[in-house]
Amino acid sequence: MTKSIILRRFHQQFRAVGRAECLAVALFFVTGSAGADITRFRNAVLDDNPIAFWQLEETSGTSVADSSGNGNTATHEASPSVGATGIGGSNGVHYNGSGARTRTADSAVYTPSIGGANTGHSLEAWVKPSSSATATQARNIAAWNGPAADTYRMQQRGMDNNQAGGWVRDASSNSFSLQGGPPAIDDGEWHHVVLTFGLDAGSNPFRRVYMDGALTDSDPGALSGFGLVDSLVIAADDTGGGVTYHGLIDEVAVYGYALSDDRILAHYNLMLDIPVPVTHTNVMVNGVVEFEFQSSSNVNYRLECSTNMTNWVPLNIIIEGLGQTETTFDPSGFDSNKAYRVVAF
């Protein structure tokens, strides 16, 4: 996946008396394939306390381990292809679009708790469809539904030009379809999709879908409770039918609350190893380097350096994100032969 990566290179010259001054602070851009970092992504997911997290690493059998520690094991049905190439060098699962699916046991943990302020639900996955949905299809990437009205589904929506989206309907039959926005996900690339819904701090309802770290559609319509105790099904609906998904799926997680915009973007950036843009740099007369960047709340950042812009070495400089412009200093000065970047972790 081609990404524009923002880096900074600093150049210093030391006078004979030992003082340093800035001769140049040059900004340059590198465009190339960003290296996926599956470990950072998985650590971030676990830090956010999912109800269940299926990494889909299995290469045989039908049992699918839950990495959250909550014991919500899933089961492959109708023979999906396990051990397929996943995101970031991991394993994933390929679904044939003809009924292959992965099902959890019926459990109340998948029933959204929409009972007051700051209650909600999130569904997250990495997807790489193998084919396009027709103009009348909404292929289920993952779905929770049963014989009653309430349901939620993450979808590859053919009627929306094969963009990722969702459909949420509560027990009172309030429903809304969410469109993921461009690009379409049937482009042969991996895409990060998140569906959230619930009530915010003011008890205002919301439904949201995120595509590759960005909010792409939302709806503030009425939202009441959900009552079903049912299973979550990956690549199909609860019956194993519906319009089933054709392609690769990896790293599926469910949360008992709505992930924030900041955390969703952090998950996406951490997987693709994308650094944070630095907006200001200055080399002080004493050789100290100052730089600024816009942080997000509840995200930690660190400084890394590299001599080849491929292998990055973390420096012992960690900044706790406060949702504001952060300024930090490196008292040891910067090496003019290295590139530097700020990354969330």
Summary of the structure (lengths in Angstrom):
residues: 345
radius of gyration: 22.4
end to end distance: 20.5
largest distance: 80.6
contacts: 1166
relative contact order: 0.19
helix: 9%
strand: 49%
